[in-house]
């Protein structure tokens, strides 16, 4: 197996996870989060009476930053484990 760059993997995974949550925040800001969530849950035969809180820019920024950091940490650990397993040739 080939080694992967730890920093690039951490950045890539962090970016993907952060972007996912950025788009969720954008859905909340646009007012589309509740209908989308109701649709997705309905496909799973789930009915929940939930509320989506009003959009707040500071909360959205914290969500994106925190999920980017957690994703980057996951990517870093993944790359370290991958490279460790790839190092012995089998």
C-alpha positions in Angstrom: 0.0 0.0 0.0 1.1 3.5 -0.6 1.7 6.1 2.1 -0.6 9.1 2.2 0.3 12.6 3.4 -0.9 13.1 6.9 -1.4 16.9 6.5 -3.2 16.6 3.2 -5.5 13.9 4.5 -6.3 15.9 7.6 -7.1 19.0 5.5 -9.2 17.0 3.0 -11.4 15.3 5.6 -11.7 18.4 7.6 -12.8 20.4 4.5 -15.4 17.8 3.5 -16.9 17.6 6.9 -16.8 21.4 7.3 -18.4 22.0 3.9 -21.2 19.5 4.8 -22.0 21.5 7.9 -21.6 24.8 6.0 -24.3 23.7 3.6 -26.5 22.6 6.5 -26.2 26.2 8.0 -27.0 27.6 4.5 -30.2 25.5 4.5 -31.1 26.8 7.9 -30.5 30.4 6.8 -32.6 29.9 3.6 -35.5 28.3 5.6 -35.2 25.0 3.8 -33.7 22.8 6.6 -37.0 21.8 8.2 -38.7 20.7 5.0 -35.6 18.7 3.9 -35.3 17.1 7.3 -39.0 16.2 7.3 -38.6 14.6 3.9 -35.5 12.6 4.8 -37.0 11.4 8.1 -40.3 10.5 6.2 -38.3 8.3 3.9 -37.2 6.4 7.0 -40.8 6.2 8.3 -39.9 8.6 11.1 -42.1 11.4 12.3 -40.7 13.8 14.9 -42.0 17.1 16.1 -38.8 19.1 15.9 -38.0 22.7 15.5 -35.1 24.3 13.8 -33.6 27.2 15.7 -33.3 30.6 14.0 -30.2 31.1 12.0 -27.3 32.8 13.9 -24.1 33.6 12.1 -21.9 33.1 15.2 -23.4 29.7 15.8 -23.0 28.7 12.1 -19.4 29.8 12.2 -18.7 27.8 15.4 -20.4 24.7 13.8 -18.3 24.9 10.7 -15.1 25.5 12.6 -15.7 22.8 15.1 -16.7 20.2 12.6 -13.7 21.1 10.4 -11.4 20.6 13.4 -12.9 17.3 14.3 -12.8 16.1 10.7 -9.2 17.2 10.4 -8.3 15.2 13.6 -10.1 12.2 12.2 -8.2 12.5 8.9 -4.9 12.9 10.7 -5.5 9.7 12.8 -6.7 7.9 9.7 -3.6 8.8 7.8 -1.3 7.8 10.7 -3.0 4.4 11.0 -3.0 3.9 7.2 0.7 4.7 7.0 1.5 2.5 9.9 -0.3 -0.4 8.3 1.3 0.3 4.9 4.8 0.5 6.4 5.4 -3.2 6.9 4.5 -4.2 3.4 1.6 -6.5 4.4 
